[in-house]
Amino acid sequence: MYFCLPIFNMLQRIQTIYILVALLLSVSAVFLLPLWSTVEGQSIFALDLFKDESNWMLFSIPVVFILSGILSLISLLLFKNRNKQTIFNRLNMVLNLYLLGIFVYHVLSLPGESEISEKGIGQFVPVLVIVFLVLANKAIQKDEALVKSVDRLR
């Protein structure tokens, strides 16, 4: 029972919830959320892009989603070290900005209705992940300021 106490301590902070939501969004985008639909009506998921090794940008989309999930998990487990948690969140934000840039470039560089018929919700996931990571970093900074103010009183 004693080994579970740090986990309960971790769950009572709001930044843990934000990072957990970012983790779930990154992982669900790979498996559950379609990135776009083709003209034939077939939904394309991130894992389907592993098949196309000729285009390195499309091949990197599922890799970056998986890396984002791994960074969120590492950040979630670093709840005792707030500075490292902030660094991992910032690195995760950079990865998601890269992912967002790939989506924007891919959508804007396609000629008309050639491949993508309809954009999916999976292309919006990096924006949501970035928002939740920013909220988590703000909560971590607030928590750090609270700890420093208590240390000054001693």
Secondary structure, DSSP 8 states (H G I E B T S, - for coil): -GGGHHHHHHHTSHHHHHHHHHHHHHHHHHHTS-SEEETTS-EE-GGGGGG--S-HHHHHHHHHHHHHHHHHHHHHHTTT-HHHHHHHHHHHHHHHHHHHHHHHHHHHHS-TTSSEEEE-GGGTHHHHHHHHHHHHHHHHHHHHHHHHHHHHH-
